[in-house]
């Protein structure tokens, strides 16, 4: 669930691999120009009014009994985007990257 106020910078842990995150980005940010660095650990999504920078670091997998879930520490940085634009973008991102049944 997306909070009603999305700060300009925040971090969250996502249950995915870097490859999965990169595969989701075109659908999660459909109206943005996407550019990923050569190392595959940073992406910049650009719109005419501003940009969102994503950077991530792999974390050790979360283990629950025999289940192993990959984890990424993801940092979101919004530049030159209003509160309403950040909310709209983050809501779409969250809806498209949500996993599971909750």
Secondary structure, DSSP 8 states (H G I E B T S, - for coil): ---SS--SEEEEEESS-HHHHHHHHHHHTTTSEEEE-TTSSEEEEEETTEEEEEEEEEEEEEEETTEEEEEEEEEEEEES--HHHHHHHHHHHHHHH--S--
